Amino acid sequence: MENEGFIDTMINSLKYSVSDLGALFWGGIMGILCLLLVGIPFMLGYTFRCFRNLLRGDNKLPAWDDWGTMLKDGIIAIAISLVYGLIGGILYVLVMPFFLVGGMFESNLMILLGVLVAVPVFLIEVALSLLIYISWMEYAVSGDLARAINPVNGLRLIAANPLGYILALVALFIVGLVISIPSVLIITIPWVMFATYVANAYIYARFYQDTARPQAGSPPAIPAATA
């Protein structure tokens, strides 16, 4: 993954998503289970494994094994997402009284104040949604849940390489469009879902490699237990 350009990253992320046909097949089966909700933690746990393996230099989809670790990682990924969702929910609860009071007393001033407060809350919510995957990466690398749910760590990573992060988001969007093309056939949707997850892991791993390693001066310490 060294010295990849923007186009190379997108192409290689697509190659990575089909780098092992056996893993791709089982990924689609897990995608079907995700539609039934029971497969979601395993899919997220597999994404963690992809990210760790990519940072070790393994550019081939990992095997579907060590289910206990995948389940644990997936549950942690869901927990991280819920924490960020809870933060956003609390912020919206703080905004609602302005609109409720404004409606009850027909106060344009209160409604205006509500709008003024809602704008930064919306921006914070967008920022939190962008930080979720960064937080997943932080946990995948460090194994430290407290570090992962601290938004400051994610913001520092983005601030260290803002252009790289913007390019990563653009790559995610373009690759997502390309991968979604086969979804015109309903039967392929679970495999499209899986390919999107692992391609995203590749793009984020590339961003993390370009950003975190130069800061630390050495490769990140990836938990050996999940090799």
C-alpha positions as protocol buffer text, in pm:
chain_id: "A"
residue {
  index: 1
  type: MET
  ca { x: 0 y: 0 z: 0 }
}
residue {
  index: 2
  type: GLU
  ca { x: 302 y: 228 z: -3 }
}
residue {
  index: 3
  type: ASN
  ca { x: 310 y: 533 z: -234 }
}
residue {
  index: 4
  type: GLU
  ca { x: -44 y: 490 z: -366 }
}
residue {
  index: 5
  type: GLY
  ca { x: -206 y: 778 z: -545 }
}
residue {
  index: 6
  type: PHE
  ca { x: -574 y: 870 z: -528 }
}
residue {
  index: 7
  type: ILE
  ca { x: -670 y: 667 z: -836 }
}
residue {
  index: 8
  type: ASP
  ca { x: -453 y: 372 z: -729 }
}
residue {
  index: 9
  type: THR
  ca { x: -623 y: 364 z: -389 }
}
residue {
  index: 10
  type: MET
  ca { x: -967 y: 341 z: -548 }
}
residue {
  index: 11
  type: ILE
  ca { x: -861 y: 73 z: -795 }
}
residue {
  index: 12
  type: ASN
  ca { x: -680 y: -130 z: -529 }
}
residue {
  index: 13
  type: SER
  ca { x: -978 y: -106 z: -293 }
}
residue {
  index: 14
  type: LEU
  ca { x: -1193 y: -264 z: -564 }
}
residue {
  index: 15
  type: LYS
  ca { x: -930 y: -532 z: -625 }
}
residue {
  index: 16
  type: TYR
  ca { x: -913 y: -598 z: -252 }
}
residue {
  index: 17
  type: SER
  ca { x: -1289 y: -655 z: -231 }
}
residue {
  index: 18
  type: VAL
  ca { x: -1255 y: -950 z: -473 }
}
residue {
  index: 19
  type: SER
  ca { x: -904 y: -1064 z: -377 }
}
residue {
  index: 20
  type: ASP
  ca { x: -1028 y: -1396 z: -237 }
}
residue {
  index: 21
  type: LEU
  ca { x: -1336 y: -1547 z: -401 }
}
residue {
  index: 22
  type: GLY
  ca { x: -1397 y: -1782 z: -110 }
}
residue {
  index: 23
  type: ALA
  ca { x: -1401 y: -1496 z: 140 }
}
residue {
  index: 24
  type: LEU
  ca { x: -1618 y: -1297 z: -101 }
}
residue {
  index: 25
  type: PHE
  ca { x: -1868 y: -1582 z: -124 }
}
residue {
  index: 26
  type: TRP
  ca { x: -1898 y: -1616 z: 254 }
}
residue {
  index: 27
  type: GLY
  ca { x: -1909 y: -1239 z: 284 }
}
residue {
  index: 28
  type: GLY
  ca { x: -2221 y: -1238 z: 70 }
}
residue {
  index: 29
  type: ILE
  ca { x: -2376 y: -1508 z: 287 }
}
residue {
  index: 30
  type: MET
  ca { x: -2301 y: -1292 z: 590 }
}
residue {
  index: 31
  type: GLY
  ca { x: -2455 y: -1000 z: 401 }
}
residue {
  index: 32
  type: ILE
  ca { x: -2778 y: -1200 z: 377 }
}
residue {
  index: 33
  type: LEU
  ca { x: -2765 y: -1254 z: 753 }
}
residue {
  index: 34
  type: CYS
  ca { x: -2706 y: -879 z: 796 }
}
residue {
  index: 35
  type: LEU
  ca { x: -3039 y: -818 z: 625 }
}
residue {
  index: 36
  type: LEU
  ca { x: -3182 y: -1031 z: 907 }
}
residue {
  index: 37
  type: LEU
  ca { x: -2973 y: -825 z: 1157 }
}
residue {
  index: 38
  type: VAL
  ca { x: -2798 y: -1128 z: 1312 }
}
residue {
  index: 39
  type: GLY
  ca { x: -2496 y: -1094 z: 1081 }
}
residue {
  index: 40
  type: ILE
  ca { x: -2421 y: -727 z: 1153 }
}
residue {
  index: 41
  type: PRO
  ca { x: -2175 y: -776 z: 1443 }
}
residue {
  index: 42
  type: PHE
  ca { x: -1985 y: -1041 z: 1247 }
}
residue {
  index: 43
  type: MET
  ca { x: -1964 y: -819 z: 937 }
}
residue {
  index: 44
  type: LEU
  ca { x: -1834 y: -530 z: 1148 }
}
residue {
  index: 45
  type: GLY
  ca { x: -1589 y: -759 z: 1326 }
}
residue {
  index: 46
  type: TYR
  ca { x: -1464 y: -884 z: 989 }
}
residue {
  index: 47
  type: THR
  ca { x: -1415 y: -521 z: 882 }
}
residue {
  index: 48
  type: PHE
  ca { x: -1193 y: -470 z: 1187 }
}
residue {
  index: 49
  type: ARG
  ca { x: -991 y: -775 z: 1084 }
}
residue {
  index: 50
  type: CYS
  ca { x: -950 y: -640 z: 731 }
}
residue {
  index: 51
  type: PHE
  ca { x: -825 y: -311 z: 865 }
}
residue {
  index: 52
  type: ARG
  ca { x: -570 y: -472 z: 1095 }
}
residue {
  index: 53
  type: ASN
  ca { x: -446 y: -709 z: 825 }
}
residue {
  index: 54
  type: LEU
  ca { x: -411 y: -427 z: 575 }
}
residue {
  index: 55
  type: LEU
  ca { x: -193 y: -229 z: 814 }
}
residue {
  index: 56
  type: ARG
  ca { x: 24 y: -538 z: 850 }
}
residue {
  index: 57
  type: GLY
  ca { x: 69 y: -540 z: 473 }
}
residue {
  index: 58
  type: ASP
  ca { x: -171 y: -826 z: 392 }
}
residue {
  index: 59
  type: ASN
  ca { x: -367 y: -711 z: 86 }
}
residue {
  index: 60
  type: LYS
  ca { x: -585 y: -1021 z: 57 }
}
residue {
  index: 61
  type: LEU
  ca { x: -922 y: -1072 z: 221 }
}
residue {
  index: 62
  type: PRO
  ca { x: -881 y: -1266 z: 547 }
}
residue {
  index: 63
  type: ALA
  ca { x: -1051 y: -1596 z: 617 }
}
residue {
  index: 64
  type: TRP
  ca { x: -1386 y: -1620 z: 789 }
}
residue {
  index: 65
  type: ASP
  ca { x: -1270 y: -1780 z: 1114 }
}
residue {
  index: 66
  type: ASP
  ca { x: -1215 y: -1695 z: 1481 }
}
residue {
  index: 67
  type: TRP
  ca { x: -1583 y: -1614 z: 1514 }
}
residue {
  index: 68
  type: GLY
  ca { x: -1559 y: -1524 z: 1881 }
}
residue {
  index: 69
  type: THR
  ca { x: -1317 y: -1239 z: 1811 }
}
residue {
  index: 70
  type: MET
  ca { x: -1529 y: -1116 z: 1521 }
}
residue {
  index: 71
  type: LEU
  ca { x: -1840 y: -1115 z: 1739 }
}
residue {
  index: 72
  type: LYS
  ca { x: -1661 y: -925 z: 2019 }
}
residue {
  index: 73
  type: ASP
  ca { x: -1520 y: -667 z: 1778 }
}
residue {
  index: 74
  type: GLY
  ca { x: -1858 y: -626 z: 1608 }
}
residue {
  index: 75
  type: ILE
  ca { x: -2035 y: -566 z: 1938 }
}
residue {
  index: 76
  type: ILE
  ca { x: -1774 y: -304 z: 2027 }
}
residue {
  index: 77
  type: ALA
  ca { x: -1825 y: -138 z: 1687 }
}
residue {
  index: 78
  type: ILE
  ca { x: -2199 y: -121 z: 1755 }
}
residue {
  index: 79
  type: ALA
  ca { x: -2133 y: 17 z: 2104 }
}
residue {
  index: 80
  type: ILE
  ca { x: -1909 y: 291 z: 1963 }
}
residue {
  index: 81
  type: SER
  ca { x: -2180 y: 384 z: 1712 }
}
residue {
  index: 82
  type: LEU
  ca { x: -2441 y: 395 z: 1987 }
}
residue {
  index: 83
  type: VAL
  ca { x: -2224 y: 627 z: 2199 }
}
residue {
  index: 84
  type: TYR
  ca { x: -2195 y: 874 z: 1912 }
}
residue {
  index: 85
  type: GLY
  ca { x: -2565 y: 839 z: 1838 }
}
residue {
  index: 86
  type: LEU
  ca { x: -2646 y: 909 z: 2203 }
}
residue {
  index: 87
  type: ILE
  ca { x: -2434 y: 1224 z: 2198 }
}
residue {
  index: 88
  type: GLY
  ca { x: -2620 y: 1346 z: 1890 }
}
residue {
  index: 89
  type: GLY
  ca { x: -2954 y: 1258 z: 2046 }
}
residue {
  index: 90
  type: ILE
  ca { x: -2877 y: 1454 z: 2362 }
}
residue {
  index: 91
  type: LEU
  ca { x: -2784 y: 1759 z: 2155 }
}
residue {
  index: 92
  type: TYR
  ca { x: -3115 y: 1745 z: 1967 }
}
residue {
  index: 93
  type: VAL
  ca { x: -3305 y: 1712 z: 2296 }
}
residue {
  index: 94
  type: LEU
  ca { x: -3144 y: 2038 z: 2406 }
}
residue {
  index: 95
  type: VAL
  ca { x: -3269 y: 2209 z: 2090 }
}
residue {
  index: 96
  type: MET
  ca { x: -3631 y: 2088 z: 2096 }
}
residue {
  index: 97
  type: PRO
  ca { x: -3752 y: 2308 z: 2389 }
}
residue {
  index: 98
  type: PHE
  ca { x: -3688 y: 2621 z: 2179 }
}
residue {
  index: 99
  type: PHE
  ca { x: -3930 y: 2501 z: 1911 }
}
residue {
  index: 100
  type: LEU
  ca { x: -4185 y: 2363 z: 2159 }
}
residue {
  index: 101
  type: VAL
  ca { x: -4199 y: 2686 z: 2360 }
}
residue {
  index: 102
  type: GLY
  ca { x: -4198 y: 2891 z: 2041 }
}
residue {
  index: 103
  type: GLY
  ca { x: -4493 y: 2692 z: 1906 }
}
residue {
  index: 104
  type: MET
  ca { x: -4691 y: 2701 z: 2231 }
}
residue {
  index: 105
  type: PHE
  ca { x: -4654 y: 3077 z: 2278 }
}
residue {
  index: 106
  type: GLU
  ca { x: -4628 y: 3164 z: 1907 }
}
residue {
  index: 107
  type: SER
  ca { x: -4291 y: 3321 z: 1975 }
}
residue {
  index: 108
  type: ASN
  ca { x: -4092 y: 3385 z: 1660 }
}
residue {
  index: 109
  type: LEU
  ca { x: -3795 y: 3481 z: 1876 }
}
residue {
  index: 110
  type: MET
  ca { x: -3783 y: 3137 z: 2042 }
}
residue {
  index: 111
  type: ILE
  ca { x: -3817 y: 2963 z: 1707 }
}
residue {
  index: 112
  type: LEU
  ca { x: -3537 y: 3179 z: 1566 }
}
residue {
  index: 113
  type: LEU
  ca { x: -3319 y: 3092 z: 1866 }
}
residue {
  index: 114
  type: GLY
  ca { x: -3402 y: 2728 z: 1805 }
}
residue {
  index: 115
  type: VAL
  ca { x: -3286 y: 2755 z: 1445 }
}
residue {
  index: 116
  type: LEU
  ca { x: -2965 y: 2931 z: 1551 }
}
residue {
  index: 117
  type: VAL
  ca { x: -2891 y: 2656 z: 1803 }
}
residue {
  index: 118
  type: ALA
  ca { x: -2994 y: 2378 z: 1562 }
}
residue {
  index: 119
  type: VAL
  ca { x: -2740 y: 2480 z: 1296 }
}
residue {
  index: 120
  type: PRO
  ca { x: -2427 y: 2409 z: 1506 }
}
residue {
  index: 121
  type: VAL
  ca { x: -2596 y: 2098 z: 1648 }
}
residue {
  index: 122
  type: PHE
  ca { x: -2650 y: 1971 z: 1294 }
}
residue {
  index: 123
  type: LEU
  ca { x: -2285 y: 2040 z: 1208 }
}
residue {
  index: 124
  type: ILE
  ca { x: -2173 y: 1858 z: 1522 }
}
residue {
  index: 125
  type: GLU
  ca { x: -2396 y: 1564 z: 1425 }
}
residue {
  index: 126
  type: VAL
  ca { x: -2233 y: 1550 z: 1080 }
}
residue {
  index: 127
  type: ALA
  ca { x: -1888 y: 1560 z: 1242 }
}
residue {
  index: 128
  type: LEU
  ca { x: -1984 y: 1279 z: 1478 }
}
residue {
  index: 129
  type: SER
  ca { x: -2106 y: 1063 z: 1191 }
}
residue {
  index: 130
  type: LEU
  ca { x: -1772 y: 1113 z: 1014 }
}
residue {
  index: 131
  type: LEU
  ca { x: -1586 y: 1019 z: 1332 }
}
residue {
  index: 132
  type: ILE
  ca { x: -1755 y: 681 z: 1380 }
}
residue {
  index: 133
  type: TYR
  ca { x: -1536 y: 495 z: 1129 }
}
residue {
  index: 134
  type: ILE
  ca { x: -1227 y: 677 z: 1258 }
}
residue {
  index: 135
  type: SER
  ca { x: -1318 y: 557 z: 1608 }
}
residue {
  index: 136
  type: TRP
  ca { x: -1356 y: 202 z: 1478 }
}
residue {
  index: 137
  type: MET
  ca { x: -1005 y: 229 z: 1337 }
}
residue {
  index: 138
  type: GLU
  ca { x: -871 y: 361 z: 1666 }
}
residue {
  index: 139
  type: TYR
  ca { x: -1010 y: 59 z: 1847 }
}
residue {
  index: 140
  type: ALA
  ca { x: -893 y: -185 z: 1578 }
}
residue {
  index: 141
  type: VAL
  ca { x: -538 y: -53 z: 1616 }
}
residue {
  index: 142
  type: SER
  ca { x: -516 y: 13 z: 1990 }
}
residue {
  index: 143
  type: GLY
  ca { x: -774 y: -222 z: 2141 }
}
residue {
  index: 144
  type: ASP
  ca { x: -855 y: 68 z: 2377 }
}
residue {
  index: 145
  type: LEU
  ca { x: -1229 y: 141 z: 2389 }
}
residue {
  index: 146
  type: ALA
  ca { x: -1186 y: 462 z: 2592 }
}
residue {
  index: 147
  type: ARG
  ca { x: -947 y: 594 z: 2329 }
}
residue {
  index: 148
  type: ALA
  ca { x: -1185 y: 494 z: 2050 }
}
residue {
  index: 149
  type: ILE
  ca { x: -1492 y: 675 z: 2186 }
}
residue {
  index: 150
  type: ASN
  ca { x: -1296 y: 993 z: 2260 }
}
residue {
  index: 151
  type: PRO
  ca { x: -1380 y: 1218 z: 1961 }
}
residue {
  index: 152
  type: VAL
  ca { x: -1068 y: 1428 z: 2024 }
}
residue {
  index: 153
  type: ASN
  ca { x: -848 y: 1145 z: 1898 }
}
residue {
  index: 154
  type: GLY
  ca { x: -1042 y: 1120 z: 1574 }
}
residue {
  index: 155
  type: LEU
  ca { x: -1038 y: 1496 z: 1525 }
}
residue {
  index: 156
  type: ARG
  ca { x: -661 y: 1502 z: 1577 }
}
residue {
  index: 157
  type: LEU
  ca { x: -615 y: 1234 z: 1313 }
}
residue {
  index: 158
  type: ILE
  ca { x: -827 y: 1425 z: 1063 }
}
residue {
  index: 159
  type: ALA
  ca { x: -657 y: 1757 z: 1149 }
}
residue {
  index: 160
  type: ALA
  ca { x: -317 y: 1596 z: 1086 }
}
residue {
  index: 161
  type: ASN
  ca { x: -411 y: 1518 z: 727 }
}
residue {
  index: 162
  type: PRO
  ca { x: -730 y: 1704 z: 627 }
}
residue {
  index: 163
  type: LEU
  ca { x: -666 y: 1680 z: 254 }
}
residue {
  index: 164
  type: GLY
  ca { x: -603 y: 1308 z: 284 }
}
residue {
  index: 165
  type: TYR
  ca { x: -929 y: 1266 z: 472 }
}
residue {
  index: 166
  type: ILE
  ca { x: -1125 y: 1464 z: 214 }
}
residue {
  index: 167
  type: LEU
  ca { x: -974 y: 1252 z: -64 }
}
residue {
  index: 168
  type: ALA
  ca { x: -1062 y: 939 z: 134 }
}
residue {
  index: 169
  type: LEU
  ca { x: -1425 y: 1052 z: 156 }
}
residue {
  index: 170
  type: VAL
  ca { x: -1432 y: 1125 z: -218 }
}
residue {
  index: 171
  type: ALA
  ca { x: -1281 y: 782 z: -286 }
}
residue {
  index: 172
  type: LEU
  ca { x: -1542 y: 619 z: -61 }
}
residue {
  index: 173
  type: PHE
  ca { x: -1819 y: 790 z: -257 }
}
residue {
  index: 174
  type: ILE
  ca { x: -1684 y: 698 z: -601 }
}
residue {
  index: 175
  type: VAL
  ca { x: -1599 y: 339 z: -506 }
}
residue {
  index: 176
  type: GLY
  ca { x: -1942 y: 303 z: -346 }
}
residue {
  index: 177
  type: LEU
  ca { x: -2106 y: 410 z: -671 }
}
residue {
  index: 178
  type: VAL
  ca { x: -1898 y: 164 z: -874 }
}
residue {
  index: 179
  type: ILE
  ca { x: -1965 y: -125 z: -637 }
}
residue {
  index: 180
  type: SER
  ca { x: -2338 y: -47 z: -629 }
}
residue {
  index: 181
  type: ILE
  ca { x: -2377 y: -107 z: -1004 }
}
residue {
  index: 182
  type: PRO
  ca { x: -2429 y: -486 z: -968 }
}
residue {
  index: 183
  type: SER
  ca { x: -2703 y: -422 z: -712 }
}
residue {
  index: 184
  type: VAL
  ca { x: -2950 y: -374 z: -999 }
}
residue {
  index: 185
  type: LEU
  ca { x: -2979 y: -752 z: -963 }
}
residue {
  index: 186
  type: ILE
  ca { x: -3148 y: -799 z: -626 }
}
residue {
  index: 187
  type: ILE
  ca { x: -2968 y: -1126 z: -562 }
}
residue {
  index: 188
  type: THR
  ca { x: -2628 y: -951 z: -563 }
}
residue {
  index: 189
  type: ILE
  ca { x: -2715 y: -696 z: -292 }
}
residue {
  index: 190
  type: PRO
  ca { x: -2557 y: -895 z: -1 }
}
residue {
  index: 191
  type: TRP
  ca { x: -2230 y: -926 z: -195 }
}
residue {
  index: 192
  type: VAL
  ca { x: -2242 y: -555 z: -283 }
}
residue {
  index: 193
  type: MET
  ca { x: -2283 y: -481 z: 89 }
}
residue {
  index: 194
  type: PHE
  ca { x: -1982 y: -696 z: 178 }
}
residue {
  index: 195
  type: ALA
  ca { x: -1765 y: -550 z: -100 }
}
residue {
  index: 196
  type: THR
  ca { x: -1851 y: -198 z: 18 }
}
residue {
  index: 197
  type: TYR
  ca { x: -1749 y: -273 z: 377 }
}
residue {
  index: 198
  type: VAL
  ca { x: -1411 y: -421 z: 283 }
}
residue {
  index: 199
  type: ALA
  ca { x: -1335 y: -159 z: 15 }
}
residue {
  index: 200
  type: ASN
  ca { x: -1406 y: 110 z: 274 }
}
residue {
  index: 201
  type: ALA
  ca { x: -1169 y: -66 z: 513 }
}
residue {
  index: 202
  type: TYR
  ca { x: -899 y: -52 z: 247 }
}
residue {
  index: 203
  type: ILE
  ca { x: -946 y: 320 z: 183 }
}
residue {
  index: 204
  type: TYR
  ca { x: -950 y: 406 z: 554 }
}
residue {
  index: 205
  type: ALA
  ca { x: -645 y: 187 z: 614 }
}
residue {
  index: 206
  type: ARG
  ca { x: -461 y: 380 z: 345 }
}
residue {
  index: 207
  type: PHE
  ca { x: -560 y: 710 z: 506 }
}
residue {
  index: 208
  type: TYR
  ca { x: -458 y: 582 z: 850 }
}
residue {
  index: 209
  type: GLN
  ca { x: -124 y: 461 z: 718 }
}
residue {
  index: 210
  type: ASP
  ca { x: -50 y: 796 z: 554 }
}
residue {
  index: 211
  type: THR
  ca { x: -151 y: 991 z: 865 }
}
residue {
  index: 212
  type: ALA
  ca { x: -90 y: 801 z: 1188 }
}
residue {
  index: 213
  type: ARG
  ca { x: 240 y: 632 z: 1106 }
}
residue {
  index: 214
  type: PRO
  ca { x: 430 y: 950 z: 1017 }
}
residue {
  index: 215
  type: GLN
  ca { x: 301 y: 1102 z: 1341 }
}
residue {
  index: 216
  type: ALA
  ca { x: 406 y: 809 z: 1554 }
}
residue {
  index: 217
  type: GLY
  ca { x: 732 y: 751 z: 1373 }
}
residue {
  index: 218
  type: SER
  ca { x: 664 y: 375 z: 1363 }
}
residue {
  index: 219
  type: PRO
  ca { x: 387 y: 134 z: 1264 }
}
residue {
  index: 220
  type: PRO
  ca { x: 90 y: 127 z: 1500 }
}
residue {
  index: 221
  type: ALA
  ca { x: 82 y: -149 z: 1760 }
}
residue {
  index: 222
  type: ILE
  ca { x: -191 y: -377 z: 1632 }
}
residue {
  index: 223
  type: PRO
  ca { x: -326 y: -632 z: 1881 }
}
residue {
  index: 224
  type: ALA
  ca { x: -157 y: -965 z: 1811 }
}
residue {
  index: 225
  type: ALA
  ca { x: -454 y: -1162 z: 1936 }
}
residue {
  index: 226
  type: THR
  ca { x: -655 y: -1072 z: 1628 }
}
residue {
  index: 227
  type: ALA
  ca { x: -394 y: -1167 z: 1370 }
}
